[in-house]
Amino acid sequence: MNYSTYFSKQARKPTGIFGRFRMSRIFEKGNAELNALVFKTVSVEDNDHALEIGSGTGTLIKDIADTISKGLIEGIDFSKPMVSIARKKNKKHINGGKVKIHLGDFDQVVFDPNSFDKIFTVNTVYFWKNPDATIAEIHRILKPGGKLVIGFHDKSEMKKMPLNKDVFKYYSTHDFQELLLNHGGLDNIEIVSKSGGQKVSYCAVCMKSEA
Ligand SMILES: C[S@@+](CC[C@H](N)C(=O)[O-])C[C@H]1O[C@@H](n2cnc3c(N)ncnc32)[C@H](O)[C@@H]1O
């Protein structure tokens, strides 16, 4: 396996020593700008029940949990090293009942219907095997009026990176609008962006319809 394929697979699912030490640093540093935009855009409030899909090192969950006094922020990630780092980082909030980090594959774990006020995910969409099915599952578990925020970098910038295209699927902002519009039952669809850092950061945002 060449390095580009190895690195791409590690980005999708960090494993072993490389995952624990190398990928965690890359996520912390390289994804900070995008995570900051998602933090601002998702605006989790006191008493919210929120979920991060692909919570990685758990930094965004900790940053959010630090700002609320009540509520529950859950994370799910299928990488053992990432879950271990995220649990350690959020130990205080886990012990206080504000955070839960699950080890599992979002495609297989079944959350209760209509249970989350906010769902967010950062730099994971590239790995979705069936984007329509993932959006349908997110729609099922969001409360009516609940908010979805998907943080990503767009196709034109991702294409410049030496990544394996069998592992990473790229999206343009237009692809995202189509994906969310085609599902139905999602309102206020918009793309938020922020320049700065090495790449432009994007969030695809929408709400689950009330009716
Ligand atoms: C590129 S990393 C991004 C991590 C973090 N969100 C960030 O922005 O720094 C992708 C993360 O999503 C996790 N992941 C990918 N697909 C997943 C799935 N189907 N279920 C759970 N976790 C998944 C990986 O294990 C990895 O930690």
The ligand as a Gaussian input file, in Angstrom:
#p B3LYP/6-31G(d) Opt

LIG

0 1
 C      -11.056000      13.007000       9.326000
 S      -11.514000      12.518000      10.966000
 C      -12.277000      14.012000      11.597000
 C      -12.306000      14.045000      13.102000
 C      -12.902000      15.320000      13.708000
 N      -14.304000      15.438000      13.388000
 C      -12.135000      16.531000      13.241000
 O      -12.676000      17.331000      12.463000
 O      -10.990000      16.694000      13.666000
 C      -12.902000      11.444000      10.706000
 C      -13.369000      10.800000      11.994000
 O      -14.644000      10.199000      11.768000
 C      -14.622000       8.879000      12.254000
 N      -15.594000       8.125000      11.416000
 C      -15.582000       8.011000      10.059000
 N      -16.639000       7.272000       9.653000
 C      -17.334000       6.926000      10.773000
 C      -18.509000       6.158000      11.018000
 N      -19.208000       5.584000       9.999000
 N      -18.941000       5.993000      12.280000
 C      -18.251000       6.555000      13.308000
 N      -17.114000       7.277000      13.158000
 C      -16.665000       7.470000      11.891000
 C      -13.174000       8.424000      12.149000
 O      -12.853000       7.374000      13.021000
 C      -12.413000       9.710000      12.475000
 O      -12.162000       9.852000      13.848000

